[in-house]
Amino acid sequence: MSRGFRRSALIGSGLATVLVAGTVLVSCARNGTSIDVVGTSRITVTGAYVPLPATPDGMGAGYLTVHNDGSGDDQLVKVTSPAAKSITIHRSTDTTMQEVDALPLPAHSTTPLERGGNHLMIMGWTKAPAVGDVLELDLTFARGTSITVQAPVEPLTYRPGS
């Protein structure tokens, strides 16, 4: 066999392998099976809102729910907003509230940030918020994903679902 023929045969068999693998993946996707790389996170955020702070320049809180539908753990590590100088992540228990560097987001989990539990503390407003305003929250996760959500400012007494 000539060297050119062997090279062409190797290239041809490599292309055939790639095409077969691609066909199998497309077939799986058409049948509704999602393809998830082992150990990755798939983050979505729902239900974001900010209750109106009790005082015009006072600290505010932010609430939302983070869904990790992937097969890998992740962490919420940073939250920023053009509307505030500082946003920190807090964990509350029955007796204490403490700032945390990161919020764990286990694989296949839903993590609520809600009154009396995990939440965001918003400080240094660039403009005093009013009911009906929308606050942009930029969330950064340990695996490098960033998500921007729009959080409406609701009355101080607002409770979702009520």
Backbone torsions as a table, in degrees:
resi	resn	phi	psi	omega
1	MET	NA	143.8	179.2
2	SER	-82.2	155.7	-179.9
3	ARG	-60.5	-40.5	179.8
4	GLY	-63.3	-38.7	179.4
5	PHE	-66.6	-43.4	179.8
6	ARG	-62.4	-41.9	179.2
7	ARG	-63.3	-43.9	178.9
8	SER	-63.5	-39.8	179.5
9	ALA	-64.9	-43.1	178.3
10	LEU	-63.3	-44.1	178.9
11	ILE	-62.6	-43.3	179.7
12	GLY	-62.3	-43.0	-179.7
13	SER	-69.0	-34.9	176.3
14	GLY	-64.0	-43.4	177.6
15	LEU	-63.6	-40.3	179.0
16	ALA	-61.3	-42.2	178.8
17	THR	-61.5	-44.9	179.3
18	VAL	-62.6	-43.0	-179.3
19	LEU	-65.6	-41.1	178.3
20	VAL	-64.0	-45.8	179.3
21	ALA	-61.0	-42.5	178.0
22	GLY	-62.6	-40.1	178.5
23	THR	-63.4	-42.3	179.0
24	VAL	-62.7	-44.9	180.0
25	LEU	-63.5	-43.0	178.9
26	VAL	-64.3	-40.8	178.6
27	SER	-60.8	-43.9	178.0
28	CYS	-62.0	-44.2	-178.2
29	ALA	-64.6	-36.8	179.8
30	ARG	-67.9	-26.1	-179.8
31	ASN	-87.0	9.0	175.2
32	GLY	87.8	4.6	177.7
33	THR	-84.4	124.0	178.1
34	SER	-82.2	145.5	179.1
35	ILE	-99.3	118.5	-176.7
36	ASP	-124.3	119.4	177.3
37	VAL	-67.6	130.6	-176.7
38	VAL	-55.1	130.8	175.5
39	GLY	86.3	9.6	179.2
40	THR	-99.2	156.3	175.4
41	SER	-102.5	150.4	172.5
42	ARG	-127.2	103.4	-171.0
43	ILE	-101.3	132.9	168.7
44	THR	-133.0	157.0	-179.3
45	VAL	-129.5	134.0	179.2
46	THR	-133.3	163.1	169.7
47	GLY	65.2	26.5	-177.9
48	ALA	-69.9	137.3	172.2
49	TYR	-160.6	160.7	178.6
50	VAL	-128.8	117.1	173.6
51	PRO	-68.5	143.5	177.7
52	LEU	-57.6	127.9	178.4
53	PRO	-61.2	150.1	-178.1
54	ALA	-64.7	-31.3	176.2
55	THR	-121.3	149.2	-173.4
56	PRO	-53.4	-39.9	-179.3
57	ASP	-107.9	15.3	-176.5
58	GLY	-77.8	171.2	175.9
59	MET	-65.2	148.5	175.9
60	GLY	-121.6	169.0	177.4
61	ALA	-120.0	153.8	176.5
62	GLY	-128.7	139.1	-178.2
63	TYR	-130.3	145.7	179.0
64	LEU	-169.8	174.9	176.8
65	THR	-125.4	129.8	179.1
66	VAL	-106.3	127.3	178.9
67	HIS	-109.6	128.0	173.0
68	ASN	-113.8	97.8	-178.5
69	ASP	-92.3	8.0	-179.6
70	GLY	-89.1	178.9	-178.4
71	SER	-94.4	2.2	179.6
72	GLY	-121.5	147.6	176.4
73	ASP	-68.9	156.7	175.1
74	ASP	-147.0	-178.9	177.2
75	GLN	-146.2	141.5	169.1
76	LEU	-82.4	118.4	-173.9
77	VAL	-112.7	-16.4	-177.0
78	LYS	-160.6	143.7	173.8
79	VAL	-135.3	130.9	176.8
80	THR	-132.3	167.6	176.8
81	SER	-157.9	141.2	173.9
82	PRO	-64.6	-17.1	-176.1
83	ALA	-90.2	-2.5	-177.1
84	ALA	-145.5	148.8	178.3
85	LYS	-75.1	-30.4	-175.2
86	SER	-149.5	136.6	171.4
87	ILE	-132.9	125.5	179.9
88	THR	-118.9	156.1	179.7
89	ILE	-98.0	131.2	-178.5
90	HIS	-126.6	152.3	173.8
91	ARG	-120.5	133.0	178.0
92	SER	-116.6	146.3	170.5
93	THR	-121.3	-170.0	179.4
94	ASP	-61.0	-29.9	-173.1
95	THR	-121.4	-11.9	-176.0
96	THR	-138.8	161.1	171.1
97	MET	-132.5	130.7	179.6
98	GLN	-138.7	143.7	175.2
99	GLU	-72.5	141.1	177.2
100	VAL	-124.0	151.6	179.0
101	ASP	-75.5	-29.2	-177.4
102	ALA	-153.8	151.8	177.7
103	LEU	-112.9	116.0	-178.4
104	PRO	-63.8	139.5	177.6
105	LEU	-129.0	85.8	-177.7
106	PRO	-60.6	155.0	176.3
107	ALA	-57.3	145.7	177.0
108	HIS	54.0	46.8	-176.9
109	SER	-134.5	164.3	171.7
110	THR	-122.6	127.1	-177.2
111	THR	-120.9	105.5	178.9
112	PRO	-81.7	141.5	167.0
113	LEU	-107.7	110.0	-169.6
114	GLU	-145.3	167.0	178.8
115	ARG	-55.9	134.3	178.5
116	GLY	81.9	0.7	-179.3
117	GLY	-138.1	-144.1	175.4
118	ASN	-61.4	142.8	-179.9
119	HIS	-164.5	172.0	174.8
120	LEU	-104.8	142.5	172.4
121	MET	-110.1	125.7	-175.1
122	ILE	-111.2	124.4	-175.3
123	MET	-133.4	152.9	175.4
124	GLY	70.6	54.7	-179.7
125	TRP	-57.1	139.2	174.5
126	THR	-77.9	-24.4	175.9
127	LYS	-151.4	136.7	-179.6
128	ALA	-57.5	126.8	-179.0
129	PRO	-72.6	154.7	176.4
130	ALA	-132.7	152.0	177.1
131	VAL	-55.1	132.0	-179.0
132	GLY	100.8	-20.6	174.2
133	ASP	-64.3	160.9	176.0
134	VAL	-123.8	125.8	-178.6
135	LEU	-100.8	127.8	175.0
136	GLU	-82.4	127.6	175.4
137	LEU	-116.8	125.9	178.9
138	ASP	-107.1	110.5	-176.1
139	LEU	-100.2	133.9	179.0
140	THR	-119.0	135.5	-176.5
141	PHE	-114.1	154.8	-174.2
142	ALA	-58.5	-33.1	-178.3
143	ARG	-83.2	8.6	173.6
144	GLY	97.6	-4.5	178.1
145	THR	-76.1	142.0	172.0
146	SER	-127.0	138.7	179.5
147	ILE	-132.2	134.2	174.4
148	THR	-105.5	128.2	177.8
149	VAL	-123.1	154.9	177.1
150	GLN	-105.0	119.9	-177.7
151	ALA	-112.3	111.3	178.1
152	PRO	-68.8	146.4	174.2
153	VAL	-85.7	122.2	-177.1
154	GLU	-111.1	165.0	175.6
155	PRO	-57.5	151.9	-178.0
156	LEU	-53.4	-34.5	-176.9
157	THR	-88.2	3.4	-177.7
158	TYR	-59.4	134.8	173.4
159	ARG	-132.1	120.1	-179.1
160	PRO	-57.9	142.0	177.0
161	GLY	79.1	2.0	179.8
162	SER	-113.0	NA	NA
